[in-house]
Amino acid sequence: MTKLIFIRHAETDMAGTFCGHSDPELNANGFSQLPDLIDELRCWPIQEVYSSDLRRAKQTAQAIAAHFHVECHIRKELREIHFGRWEGLRWSEVETREPEEAQRWIQEYPNRSFPDGEATQAFAARISKEVRFYLEEGKGGTLAVVTHAGFIRVALMQMFGVSEEKAWDCTRKYGSVILVNPNLAMERRPVEESA
């Protein structure tokens, strides 16, 4: 049985913003988080590491792969959702610049997409397809998947039956490590891909 470990990348200077497809590097605090993150992973025999192609994830993943002496595979599909006009902004800035749109988004979340951003249904379909790839690719091993908070939260809720509250709680800190139960993903229907 494949074991899947989701890992949220370490910290960047864009912490607290809608970072999305923006591409900052890890900051000094982020690099200082890597030894503790690797220490937390020591109890699992990680056989391969997969990473989003954004620098903050790649830098986190490459440190993990180097420690375990395994390959690091880079995949664009692991990116965070694109936040459109809200990329790089803090929520307080969004509320100031677009108060009506911010209010509509709160009322209709998670069904309302970010203005000029990636459609939430397309993001969910991308996640479903990607997680199934790992469960099939793993062939019984342990895979570390370094990605972003939004990706992990949606995967946990839609494929592993985790509540929204718990999904947010376990991904709140940079460098979060979440071991998931692949049996649950196989029992749940995949999200239909949008046309």
C-alpha positions, 0 to 999 in steps of 0.5 A, spaced: 500 500 500 502 506 497 503 511 503 502 518 501 505 524 505 503 531 504 508 537 506 507 544 506 513 548 503 517 552 508 516 559 509 517 565 504 517 573 505 510 572 502 507 569 508 500 572 510 498 573 502 495 570 497 501 567 494 498 562 489 503 562 482 507 567 485 514 565 485 518 567 492 524 563 494 524 561 502 526 566 507 531 565 512 526 563 517 524 558 511 531 555 511 531 554 518 525 550 518 528 545 514 532 541 519 526 540 524 521 538 518 527 533 515 527 530 522 519 529 523 520 525 516 525 520 519 521 515 521 518 514 514 522 510 509 521 515 503 522 512 496 521 518 492 519 526 493 515 530 488 514 537 488 510 543 485 515 547 480 514 553 484 521 555 488 518 555 495 516 548 494 522 546 490 527 548 495 523 544 501 523 538 496 530 538 494 532 538 501 528 532 503 530 528 497 538 530 499 537 527 506 533 521 503 538 520 497 532 519 493 530 523 486 526 529 486 520 530 481 518 536 479 510 537 477 507 543 475 500 540 477 502 541 484 502 548 484 497 552 488 491 555 485 492 561 481 488 567 485 488 572 479 487 579 481 488 577 489 495 574 487 500 577 492 495 581 496 493 580 504 486 579 505 485 586 508 488 589 502 483 585 498 477 588 503 479 595 501 480 594 494 474 590 492 469 590 498 463 587 494 467 582 491 470 580 497 464 579 501 461 575 495 467 570 495 466 569 503 458 568 502 459 563 496 466 560 498 468 554 496 464 555 489 466 562 487 472 562 484 478 568 485 477 574 480 481 572 474 484 566 477 483 559 476 476 556 477 475 552 483 472 546 479 478 546 475 483 546 481 479 541 484 479 536 478 487 538 477 488 535 485 483 529 484 487 527 478 494 528 481 493 525 487 490 519 484 497 519 480 501 518 486 497 513 489 498 509 482 505 511 481 507 509 489 507 501 487 507 500 495 512 505 497 512 511 501 512 518 497 513 525 500 509 530 496 511 537 497 506 542 495 502 548 498 496 549 503 490 550 498 492 544 494 493 539 501 486 542 504 482 541 498 485 534 497 484 532 504 477 534 504 475 531 497 479 525 497 480 523 504 474 525 508 477 530 512 473 536 515 474 543 513 476 545 520 481 539 520 484 540 513 485 548 515 488 546 522 493 541 520 496 545 514 496 552 518 504 552 519 509 552 514 512 545 513 506 541 516 507 534 515 500 530 513 500 522 512 494 520 509 490 514 508 490 512 501 484 507 502 480 512 503 481 515 497 480 509 493 473 509 496 471 516 494 469 518 487 473 522 483 471 529 482 469 530 475 474 534 470 471 540 467 470 540 460 
